[in-house]
Amino acid sequence: MSTTTVQKSATADQAPAPAPPRRTRRRGEQGLVGTLAAHGTLTLASLIALFPIAWLVYLSLGPDKDDYLHPGRIWGKMTFDNYSFVLTETNFFDWLKSSLVVSLGTTAIGVIIAATTGYAVSRMRFPGYKKFMWVLLVTQMFPIAVLIVPMYQILSELQLIDTYLGLILVYCSTAVPYCAWLLKGYFDTIPFEIDEAGRVDGLSPFGTFLRLILPLARPGLAVAAFYSFITAFGEVAFATTFLLDDEKYTFAVGLQSFVSEHDAQRNLMAATAVLIAIPVSAFFYLVQKNLVTGLTAGGTKG
Amino acid sequence: MTVAIDRATGKRLGDRGPRPGPLQRLRRSYQKYWYAYAMIAPVVLVLGVLVLYPLAYGFYLTLTDANSLNTARTIGVNEIEATYKFIGFDNYADILWGETAYDRFWSHFIWTIVWTAACVALHYSIGLGLALLLNQKLRGRTFYRLIMVLPWAVPTFVTVFGWRFMLADGGIINSALETLHLPAPQWLEDTFWQRFAAIMVNTWCGVPFMMVSLLGGLQSIDRTLYEAAEMDGANAWQRFRYVTLPGLRSVSSTVVLLGVIWTFNQFAVIFLLFGTTAPDAQILVTWAYYLGFGQQPRDFAQSAAYGILLLAILIVFTSVYRRWLNRNDQQLAI
């Protein structure tokens, strides 16, 4: 039996054995109109996705705070003054430090605490399993309005308002169940046979987890860590309420302080926004290869 | 010792025999499950301390008339004792059917529902459309994907400010509309346009997540199903309707649920877009925040009561949604 050359391994060829005289359309191939329409739509969507950010970058180059009203004028007098001002004259590096301390703290605590639980709920069934999973699910959908008032009261009693620790604790209330849920999804994709092999070879359940499963689950851990980091980094409500000292602001609060003060320094704000966005999105793109697998794995229903 | 489960049936292996006595059962259950409990203990502890205790305390606050004037606080060196008192369910009654309850709760409630439905529908349909386009063999699709993920990659609190510049009076959007001789709405002042702008910005922020997850779902659908469908003479629409959509079911149900929860709880977009200037465009979450922290005196009790109500709404929705999904599952199984 002769075969035509296989174009792509993913889509098996369906053409009959001898090449037909007329060029047939292969699976997944489109006509010219279809391709153009697809490219057109995707280009438009990309432009819409890109434009607000590009605009922010463009405005950040304008030296005057009202330049956003006359974007045409910026072109002639582009300058990086805003950036040097932000880096030298504002609390930018304090905010960077706070953001990193809070986000990394949350990430570390969240992932470390959640890892064993994710494994336990993925592999073991115990009395109370369903209730526990339900609690994990419900905790993730807590509106901030539920916890913000009691947390504020409790933290003020403990003198933890305006401290990093207080904020980390608050973030852990969402990060921990979320990581557990996400990791459960990832552990579910690791074959049970590996556990069984480990148990047969005499490892305890904890040994199995530590020596076999954890190394295999690195991508899942990375995704969980990444998500905790991003949520903590971008959180607005708690940070705005609980941080009072402008040297302890995280970026989410610091950025607001440009407009809420006596005048709106929009050019500086745009510059700061760009400075924040660049490392975060770079980081995002580094990890994004794992995102799809992590998300869809985490998405399986409990 | 812990128990392995059979993944195919979900049953415990070696689960059999008559019920032994209660004491023995307790001991055996301890021997059997202590490992599982040890492993979930850290999370249980954290949830108990960081979630359940504040939740219970918050619920207690909703039964009082606590506000920033009568709670315990420290001014300088003076410590002032809490003086709020227990008033039962008055807060809830006041929110739900007190005077001006429509303006304070129900109008925000309706807007929140509209907001959630509109945003999730837009997220999902646009996300699915783009995912379908990206799932084709197309030159430069990786490039397109990388750019379209950008709204997700940049933190929301950054991009919302970008939108604020664009939507402001005399910002680029209104300038463009004026150049085209179209009416330039007051995006950040007029209630209808505020709501419109909020939905627009949130759609922009939320589509990439849907797109990426649905793309993952699309890629996991078995190619041979399409071949089989084609052999049976299914046209493009039928292939979409009877192969793609069922294949996406588990991913779709999860991302829609997540989308509803996240959108319902979306704080950053509305808060950063309008601050406290737009009382009519506030969804319930931001409105509750406004009551508790955006005004003086801060009304802690009412704010917490809103929080509890919101949580109740979400829990009811989630249980109904999951039951609805499971009902479909059983039908499929039969």
Interface residues (C-beta under 8 A of the other chain):
Chain A: K8 A10 T11 A12 Q14 R27 G28 E29 Q30 T35 A38 H39 T41 L42 T43 A45 S46 I48 A49 L50 P52 I53 W55 L56 L59 Y68 L69 P71 I113 A114 T116 T117 Y119 A120 V121 R123 M124 R125 F126 P127 F132 V135 L136 L137 V138 T139 Q140 M141 F142 P143 I144 A145 V146 L147 I148 V149 P150 M151 Y152 Q153 I154 S156 E157 L169 V170 C172 S173 V176 P177 A180 F192 D195 E196 R199 S204 P205 F206 F209 I230 F233 G234 V236 A237 T241 F251 A252 L255 Q256 S260 R266 M269 A270 A273 I276 A277 V280 S281 F284 Y285 Q288 L291 V292 T293 L295 T296 G299 T300 K301
Chain B: M1 T2 V3 A4 I5 R7 R12 S29 K32 Y33 Y35 A36 Y37 M39 I40 P42 V43 V44 V46 L47 L50 V51 Y53 P54 L55 Y57 G58 L61 T71 A72 R73 G129 L130 L133 L134 Q136 K137 L138 R139 R141 Y144 L146 I147 M148 V149 L150 P151 W152 A153 V154 P155 T156 F157 V158 T159 F161 G162 W163 F165 M166 A168 G170 G171 I172 S175 W204 P208 V212 S213 L215 G216 G217 Q219 S220 R223 T224 Y226 E227 E230 S250 V251 S253 T254 V255 L258 I261 F264 N265 F267 A268 F271 L272 G275 L284 V285 A288 Y289 G292 F293 F300 S303 A304 Y306 G307 I308 L310 L311 L314 I315 T318 R322 L325
